[in-house]
Amino acid sequence: MKPDSHFQYSRSSAANPGRWLLLGICGAGMRAFAEILQDAGQHVTGTDVDTEGLLAFRQNSEFPCGTIPWTDDLAVSSLSPVNIVHSLAVSPMSPLLTAARQQGLTVLPLPEALGSFLKNTRQICVAGTHGKTTTSGMIWWILQQAGLAPAGFVGGEFCQTHRSGSFGAGRLAVIESCEYRQSFLQLRPQSIVLTGIEPDHFDFFPSNAVADQTYLQFIGRLPADGKLLVSSSGKRPVDVAQMAACGLETFGRSPGSDWMAQPLLAQPVFARSLLQPLPDGSVSAITSGFAQAFTVFHHGKRLTDVTLKIPGLHNVDNALAAFAAVAAEGVSTDEISRHLATFPGICRRFEYRGRWRGVDLIDDYAHHPSAIRATLKTARAVFSGRRIVAVFEPHQISRLENLFSEFAEALSAFDECLILPVLPARENATRAQCCRLSGNLVRQISEAGGRAFLVANLDQVPGRLDHAARPGDVVITMGAGRTNQIHDEIHRRLQRDSAA
């Protein structure tokens, strides 16, 4: 049975659900797709080489997805799946997928499966180099709180809040839309939010021109009555967007933007009163502990004020984009403002992870020089006058090599940096190559006037922080890989110290 025909976007289909096997389910995109399937009443089983991630799935009662261990000789036919979906991190030539095809089973990469499953929805698509997850999360959150029950393909977890809700019979979908391998060309957008375009994914886009052409193809999928919202902060996305055949509006903090945000506070507030001490001496955030506000204007007319629980001027831009996208769906400005004020934030996006020995801990997904600069700018505003220490794991050799000077410049602005070996991610490289490239980055940071040290692996970071971090410091772990695990180890140390 083809994936197009298994589901007719009606609640009655839940009585006869389709069966899905998801390979690489621990990835953010696959997890989001699994949630959409389950919201729609489908039967989902997942597997992954990440054994710890699979264990977390089993222990998460709010996400009752069946899981099985990954083996190359897994008898997939015994699971009677209608569709087998694999993440782009899984090689199409893997033994498991090869065996599935030989057995005549339907095998689809995630972008194709997602596009097919949501093909009859009204799609709000969020694309761009930065801000996709937070912006799409904000749009989904507002629409969900407004009672519109959208499907949500968001590549991140909501902080302290499980992303739950009915599928909404397939009427509306909010989709974080990735340009990598032209994934978003499988979608059928009714509206697009374009947050910006910068050089990235060098293992697929050899030049800016090739990337721009891909974005142009995506924009070209909009219907004549579609809506295109584009960040006004850069010339490149506006130039690409102006070639679209549908209505176009810009958003940003610069005067002249069709949708404009004017920040109301000089800097965000970090409210310690919102933090809850734990018995082991650490601190847990009841909310994010942050606050900032801005005024929304549309074509020069003041609409309303918005308060956010997440910091950073880049998040003002994200919230403004979400505001404009939801307003196009007919939700009132007062309701949009009210729901944005309750948006809990996305995990690993300037996520407060507690306090350790007088040091405030932040985890962030920043893995591009622009994102690193935005994260540091936010930290300087929130924690004014404090020493900021970065722990950074570069993600992909091609990204680090092509943006080497930009990475060194961005990281040299921290008071101290601990640099991990590059996480190759989809690339073939020896550990020696990864360590050597990160060592070169350390030297470049030092030559740029920064203070940097190479750390051999994640396990060594807490020990290094014992010496590097001082009471009053702020430590920010950054990267698209595994640096969030450092906080888990620190909390385990605190629990052991407390027990002793």
N, C-alpha and C positions, 0 to 999 in steps of 0.2 A: 504494500500500500504506500503510495506516495505521501510525503508530509503535507502537501497541499490539501489533501482530502480527508485527513484523519479527524479534523476538528472543524465544526461549522459555527463556532463562536456563539454557542447557546449553552445555557446552564444545564440543559438536559443531557449534553454530551458527557457530563461527569458521571452519569450512570453507566457509561460504557467507555471508560477512559482508554486513551492510547498508551502504549508502553514505550518508554524511552530509556536508552542506556547512554549516559554522558561520560565521555572519556576526558579526564583532566578536570574533574568537577571542582577541585579546590581553587582553580583560577577564578578571579573576580567576575569575568564575563560569564563563565559557565555556571557559577553559583547564581548569578542574576537570572540566567535563562531557566535554571532549575526552579527558581521561585515563581517565575511566570507560569511555567508548566504546572506546578503544583497548585497555584492559585486557580488555574483553569481546570482543575480536577484530573490532571494526567497522572499516570503512574511512573515515577522516576526512580531509577537506580543509577548510582554514580560510582566511578572508580578513579584512582589517581595513584601515581608513584609516590606522592607525598603521604606517607603513612600517618604522620602526626596530624595532618590536615583531615584525613579520613576519620581519625579518632575524634577530632573536634566535632565533625558532622554527627557522629553517633551520639555524642554527649549533648548535643544541642536539641532539646526537646521542642523548641520553637520552629525547627527546620527539619521535619521528619522525613528526610530523604534516605532511602535505602542505600547502603554502601557495600561494596565488595572489594577485597584486595586486588590490586593490579598484578596480573601475570601475563606474560606474552602468550601463554597457551590457554588463556581463559576461554571456556566454552560459551561464547556469547549466545549461540543459538539456543542454549538451554534456558536462557532468560526470556525467550520469546519476545524480543524487542521488535516493535514496528519500525523504529528509527534509531540509528546509532549516530550520535553527534560527538565530534571531537573538537577540542580547542585548537587554535593555530599553533600552540606550543607542541602539539602531538604531531609527529611526522606522518603524512599520509601513507608512507611506506612502512610504518611500524608493523611488526608481525601480527599484532592483534587486528589491526584494520585490514591488512591483506587477507587474513583468514576469514574475516567477516564478509568481505566482498566475494571471496571464493564460495562462500555458502549462500550467495545470492541475497544478502541482507542490504538494506538501504544504509549507506554511509554518507554523512554530510558534515562539512566543516561548520563551525558555529555561525558565521555570518549568514550562510545560505539557509541554515535551519531557522535562525531568528527571523530573517526576512520572509520566509515562507509561512511561518507560524503566525506572524503578525500582519500578513499582507492585506487583510480586510479591515485593519484598524485605521483610525485617523492618527497619523504619526507626527509627533512633535520631536524633532531630531536635534540633538545638541552635538556640534562638531567643533574641532579646533585643537590647537596644540596644548592649551592649558585650560583648566577650569571646567572640563566636560562633566566630571563626576559630580562636583558640587552644584553646578548649574542644573543638570538634569535631576539631581536629588531634590533641589529646591522646587523645581517645577512639579515633580511627582508629589512632593509633600503638600504643596498648596492645593493641588487638584484633589488629592486624597482627603485632606481635611475639609475641602469644600463639598465632599460627597459625590464626586464624579467617578470614583473607583477606577482609576487608570491602571493599565499594566505598566510596570516599571522595569526597564532594563538599565540599571544603574550599577556601575562597576565599583561599588564601595558599600560598606556597611554603615548604617546610621548609628551615631554615637548614642549608646544607652537606650536605644529604641529599636526594636525589631521591625524591619520593613515588612509589614503584613497588610493584607487587605484583599478583597475579592478582585478577580480579573476584570470585572465590569462587562462581561459578555463581549469583550473584544471591541468596544466602541472607541476607545482612546488609548494610546500608548505613548509613553515618554521613553525615548531611546537615546542612551549615550552612544554616539555614532563615531566609530573609529575609522580613520583614514588608512591605517596600516593594511597593506595588501588589498587596498581598495574595498575594504570590508563594507563600508557604508553604501556602496553601489548596489547592494542587495535590498536596500530599503526603498520605501515609497513615501517620502515625506510630504506632509501637508504644510508644515512650517519647519523652518530651520533656524537655529541659533548658531551663529558662527563666532566663536569667542576670540579668534585670532589665528594667524598662521605664522609659524616660525620653522626654521630648518630642524628636522627630526627624522627618525626612522631611516637612517642612512643605509641600512641593509636592504631597503626597498626603493627609496627615492634618491636617485643619484644626483638630482639637481632640484633647485627651487621650481624651475619651469615644469618638471614632471609632476611635482606635488601640486602645483597650482592647477595644472590640467585635470588632475584627479578631483580636486575640490570643485572645479568648474563643472565637471561631469555630474558630480553629486548635486550641485545647485540646479543643474539642468533637469533634474528629476522632479522638481517642484511643478505643480500644475499652474496654469495661468492665474488662478485665484489663490495661489499659495502665499505664504508670508515668509519673508527673509529678514532676519534681524542680525546685524553685523556690528562687531566692536569697532568703534571709531578711533581706538588707540593706536592703530597702525595702518600704514598706507596699503600694504600688501593685501590684507583681506578685503578692504574696500574696493581696490582695483579689480579683484576677482569677482566680488559680488555684483559690481556694476554691470557685468556682462549677463546677469540673470534677466529672464523675461517676465518676472513677477514683481509684485510690490516689494520695495526695499526700504527699511528704516535702520538707522544707526543708533547705537547706545554707548554710553560712556560718561566720564566725568568732565570731558572737555566741552566748552561752550559751542553751540552749533549742532550738537548731537540731537537727533530727533527725540530720543529718550535720554534725559540727563539726570545724573545723581549729584547732589551737592552735600558732602559730608557735613554733619552738624557738630561733631566733636573734633577737637584738635588731634586727639589720639584715643584709641580704645581704652576702656577701663578694665583692669584685672581685679575682680572682686574676690578677695580671700574669704569673705563671709560665706561664699557659696561652696566652700571646700569643707569636707568632712574628715576629721582625723580618724585613723584606723588604729586598732590596738597595737599593731606592730611598729607604729611610729611613722608610717607613711600617710599619705593624704589621698582621698578619693574625691573626684569632682562630682558634686551633685548635679550641676549643670556644667557647661563649658567654663563658667567663671568669667566670661568676657562680655563686653557690651560695646556697641557702636551704633550710630544712627545717621540717617541721611534723608534728604528731601528728594522726592521724585518730581521731575518736570516732563511734560510731553508737549513738544513743539512750543516750548517757552512757557506753558501754563503749569502752575504749581498744582499737583494732584494730592499728595499726602506725604506724611513722614513715615519712615520705616526704621524699626529698631532690630538689630541682629544680636544673637548671642555668640557670634563667631567674629574674630578680629580680622584686620587686613583690608586695605583698600581694594585689593584684587577681589575680595569677597563682596565689596560694595558693587563692583562691576558685575559679578556673578548674580547677585540678588536683583540688580536692575534688569539684567537680561531675562531672568526668570519672571520678574514682574511684567515686563512687556509681553513675553510669550503667553502668560496666563491671561493677561488682559485681552489678548486676541481671541481667547476662548470664551469671552463674555463674563468672566468672574469680576465682581466689583472691586474697585481700588481699595476700599476699606477692608474687604475680606482678604484680599491678597496681602495687605499690610499686616493684618492680624495674624495670619498663618505664617508669614515670614518671621514674625517675632518669636514663634515657637519652634522654628527649625532647629533641630538639635546638633546639626553639623555632621560631617562624614568622618569616620575613623581614619586616622593617619593624615588628616588635613589640619595641621596645627592642633593636634589633639593633646590636651593636657593629661599627662599620665601620672601625676602625683608629685610628692616631694620626698627627697632622699638626702639625709644628712645636711639639710638646709639648702639643697639644690632643687630648683624646679625643673621638671622633666617634660619635654614636649616631643611628640613624634609627628613627622611630616613626610609626605610622599615625594617631596621635591627631588627630581632626578634630572633636571634640565637647568642650565645657568639662569634663565629668566625666573624660574620657579624658586631657585635658591636665593636669588636677590629679593624676591617678594617675601619669602619666609623670613629672611634676616631683617628686612625693613619692618615687617610686622612685629618681630621680636624686640627691635629697638624701640618701637612705639609703645608696646605693651609693658615691657620691662625696662623702662628708661633708666639709664645709668648703670645697668647690671652688666656683668661680663657674660658674653655669649660664647658657648663652646659647641662646635659642630662635630657630630659623628656622621661621616658620609661614606656610603657604599656606592661607587659609580655603577651604573647599570648599562651594560653593553659596551664592548670595546669600540665599535664603530662610532657610537655617540661621543664617547670620551675623546677619541682621536680627532674627530671632525670639529669638536667644540672645545679643544684642549685649552686654548688661551682664555676663552670665556669662562670655563670652569675655574681655572686658576685665579682669574680676576675676582669672580664672585666669592670664592672661598677665602681668599686672602683678607676679606673685610670682616671675617669673624675674629674674635680675640684668640681663639685657638681651634685647630682642626685635628681630628683623628680620622685618618683616611684608611679605609679597608681595601683589600684587593678588588679589582673589578669583577662584578658578577657578569659573566659573558652573555647569558640569556639568549638562546637561539644561535649562538656562535660557537665554533670549535676553537678552544684555546687551552693551553696548559696552565697550570697554576703559576708556574714561573713567569709566563707572559703576563698574567693578570697582576702579579705582584710587581713586576718590573714597570708596567705602565702606571700603576698607582704610585710607585716610588718616584717616577718622573713628575707626577702631579705634585707630590709633596715638595720636591725641589723647586718646581715652578712657583708654588705658593710662597715658599720662603724667599725666592728671588723677587717676588712682587711685594715683599714687606710683611707677609703674614707669618704665622707660627703654626707649623703643621708637623704631624708625626704619622708614620706608617704603622698600622696595627695589623698583625698577621691574620686574625680571624675574629668572629663575633664573640667567642668565649673570652678573649683577652680584653675586651672593651671595659667591662665592669671593673676589672683590676686596674686598668689604666686610669679610669675615672676616679678610683680611690686616691690617686696622686694628683691628677690633673684638675679635678673639680673642687672648688672651694665653697664654703657656705655663702649663699647669696648669688651664686652663679646660676645660669640657665643653660641646660644641656639640651640640644636639639638633635635627635637622630633623623637622618634624611636618606631617602633612596627608595626606589621602586622594588627593592628586593626584601631583605629579611631583617633590617635594622630594628623593626618594631619588637623583635624577639629579645633585644637587649633589655627592654623594660621588664619583660617577664622574668628574666634572670635576676634583675635588681630586686624585684618584689619577692622572689624566692629567697634571696639573701636576707632581706628584711624579716621574713617569716622565720628563717633559721636563727637569726640573731635574737628575735623576740622569744623563741622557744628555749634558747639557751639561757 
